[in-house]
Amino acid sequence: MDINHPRASINILPTRPLYKWANIFNRLQRNFFSEDLKLRREKQIEDFIRLNGFSRVAVIKDTDILQSIESLNCHPSQAEIIVITDQKFSRYPCPALIDQIKHMMTKCSRLYLCLNKHYINIDNSFHDLKLDSNFNIAIGQWLRKNLEGCMVLDLSLDFVDYGQSFTWAVPDRHFYIAHD
């Protein structure tokens, strides 16, 4: 095929400005596939909510995910669990991230927290050489160390992200955090 003379016409459609993509990022990624599908991490969250019998859920998100649990959505102070998938949450500096988690725990004693490991400590201001050299493990250790009196369960998958795992619609690090 001659690139200068393609057989089919090529239409270049204008796209939304990048800052508006977050709201539809799940749909944009799913458009790469012809079959109906759901992201594994999204299904993981929905199953966790359903299988553990939560009926009042506060959802804090910035993408078009978790449609199947929207009917359970309520205010954080009335929720049995708060689900946070909002990418902005991962961008807080480390001490502020812990403060935000503690603040959310004052509203509800259970969190399902999704963090994007690519944003954690993005400002490189936090260093703790006692944490594991495996960043995935270190994140859980850091949360446990800083959230005394809380149970922190890492529900993530341990993998190296090469960009094909769609971590922008649902952050890759999943934690269930509850007061002991």
VMD Tcl script that draws the C-alpha trace (Angstrom):
set ca {
  {0.00 0.00 0.00}
  {1.32 3.40 -0.94}
  {0.96 5.71 2.04}
  {0.62 8.70 -0.27}
  {-2.32 7.08 -2.06}
  {-4.39 5.10 0.47}
  {-7.20 2.87 -0.84}
  {-9.69 4.10 1.70}
  {-10.33 7.72 2.52}
  {-8.90 8.91 5.80}
  {-10.99 11.21 7.95}
  {-9.28 13.08 10.75}
  {-11.87 14.13 13.28}
  {-11.20 16.89 15.78}
  {-10.86 15.56 19.33}
  {-11.77 17.01 22.64}
  {-9.06 18.97 24.43}
  {-7.00 16.61 26.58}
  {-8.32 17.91 29.90}
  {-11.85 16.83 28.91}
  {-10.85 13.25 28.10}
  {-10.95 12.06 31.70}
  {-14.75 12.05 31.75}
  {-14.96 9.65 28.81}
  {-11.63 7.84 29.05}
  {-13.21 4.46 29.77}
  {-15.39 4.76 26.65}
  {-12.43 5.91 24.55}
  {-10.39 2.87 25.60}
  {-13.26 0.44 25.09}
  {-13.77 1.79 21.56}
  {-10.59 -0.06 20.58}
  {-12.59 -3.31 20.82}
  {-15.61 -4.37 18.80}
  {-17.03 -6.74 21.44}
  {-18.84 -5.54 24.55}
  {-16.39 -5.61 27.44}
  {-15.70 -4.29 30.89}
  {-12.33 -3.40 32.34}
  {-11.07 -6.03 34.78}
  {-10.47 -3.46 37.52}
  {-13.96 -2.01 37.13}
  {-15.46 -5.50 37.40}
  {-13.26 -6.15 40.45}
  {-14.71 -3.10 42.24}
  {-18.30 -3.91 41.30}
  {-17.90 -7.52 42.42}
  {-16.34 -6.42 45.71}
  {-19.32 -4.16 46.42}
  {-21.92 -6.77 45.38}
  {-20.28 -9.84 46.96}
  {-19.77 -8.06 50.28}
  {-23.35 -6.81 50.43}
  {-22.77 -3.06 50.44}
  {-26.01 -1.25 49.64}
  {-25.00 2.39 50.29}
  {-21.87 3.42 48.40}
  {-20.32 6.84 47.94}
  {-18.42 6.92 44.67}
  {-15.75 9.53 43.98}
  {-14.62 9.16 40.37}
  {-13.49 11.22 37.43}
  {-14.22 8.81 34.57}
  {-17.25 7.12 33.08}
  {-16.96 3.88 35.07}
  {-18.94 1.98 37.73}
  {-22.29 2.54 36.04}
  {-23.70 -0.64 37.58}
  {-23.34 0.65 41.15}
  {-24.64 4.17 40.54}
  {-28.02 3.16 41.97}
  {-26.26 2.56 45.31}
  {-24.62 5.99 45.31}
  {-25.16 8.16 48.37}
  {-23.45 10.93 50.36}
  {-20.18 9.83 52.05}
  {-21.58 10.43 55.53}
  {-24.43 7.95 54.82}
  {-22.30 5.35 53.03}
  {-21.26 1.91 54.20}
  {-18.18 2.27 52.00}
  {-16.56 5.02 49.93}
  {-15.09 4.03 46.57}
  {-12.41 6.40 45.28}
  {-11.11 6.00 41.74}
  {-10.50 9.69 41.02}
  {-7.03 10.09 39.51}
  {-6.54 13.46 41.27}
  {-6.49 11.66 44.62}
  {-3.19 9.96 43.68}
  {-1.54 13.29 42.87}
  {-1.51 14.61 46.43}
  {1.95 14.80 48.01}
  {2.39 11.75 50.26}
  {1.61 13.43 53.63}
  {-1.44 15.15 52.13}
  {-2.61 11.85 50.63}
  {-2.55 10.25 54.09}
  {-4.42 13.28 55.49}
  {-7.07 12.93 52.75}
  {-7.51 9.23 53.51}
  {-7.87 9.96 57.24}
  {-10.36 12.72 56.44}
  {-12.45 10.31 54.33}
  {-12.30 7.76 57.17}
  {-14.00 10.33 59.46}
  {-16.98 10.26 57.08}
  {-17.07 6.49 56.62}
  {-15.04 3.73 58.29}
  {-14.49 1.77 55.05}
  {-12.74 2.80 51.84}
  {-12.10 1.06 48.57}
  {-9.24 3.23 47.40}
  {-7.72 3.07 43.93}
  {-4.41 4.84 43.48}
  {-2.44 5.36 40.30}
  {1.10 4.27 41.15}
  {2.45 6.57 38.43}
  {1.21 9.60 40.38}
  {2.14 8.58 43.92}
  {5.04 10.73 45.12}
  {5.03 12.48 41.75}
  {6.76 15.47 43.38}
  {9.52 13.15 44.73}
  {9.22 14.78 48.17}
  {8.82 11.58 50.21}
  {11.57 9.03 50.86}
  {11.52 6.04 53.19}
  {14.37 3.62 52.57}
  {12.80 1.07 54.94}
  {10.07 0.32 52.41}
  {10.42 -2.59 49.98}
  {12.30 -1.89 46.74}
  {9.27 -3.25 44.81}
  {7.14 -0.12 44.41}
  {3.87 -2.09 44.36}
  {4.69 -3.64 47.74}
  {6.10 -0.38 49.11}
  {2.82 1.47 48.52}
  {0.92 -1.00 50.73}
  {3.66 -0.88 53.39}
  {3.58 2.91 53.37}
  {-0.21 2.99 53.78}
  {-0.12 0.48 56.67}
  {2.65 2.41 58.39}
  {0.78 5.71 58.16}
  {-2.77 4.52 58.82}
  {-2.35 3.12 62.32}
  {-5.50 1.53 63.68}
  {-6.68 0.65 60.17}
  {-6.67 -2.62 58.34}
  {-5.16 -2.11 54.88}
  {-5.66 -4.94 52.39}
  {-3.93 -4.74 49.03}
  {-6.36 -6.02 46.40}
  {-4.14 -5.03 43.46}
  {-2.54 -7.14 40.80}
  {1.26 -7.23 40.87}
  {2.47 -6.42 37.38}
  {4.77 -4.11 35.50}
  {2.70 -1.63 33.49}
  {3.87 -1.20 29.92}
  {0.96 1.04 28.96}
  {-1.49 -1.57 27.68}
  {-3.33 -2.07 30.98}
  {-5.74 0.89 30.84}
  {-4.73 2.29 34.24}
  {-6.07 5.71 33.32}
  {-9.75 4.74 33.50}
  {-9.31 2.82 36.78}
  {-6.09 3.32 38.76}
  {-4.00 0.18 39.18}
  {-3.42 -0.03 42.95}
  {-6.54 -1.16 44.87}
  {-6.82 -1.09 48.65}
  {-9.58 -1.93 51.08}
  {-9.07 0.20 54.18}
  {-11.17 -0.14 57.32}
  {-10.95 0.85 60.97}
  {-9.92 -2.15 63.08}
}
mol new
graphics top color blue
foreach p $ca { graphics top sphere $p radius 0.5 }
foreach p [lrange $ca 0 end-1] q [lrange $ca 1 end] { graphics top cylinder $p $q radius 0.2 }
display resetview
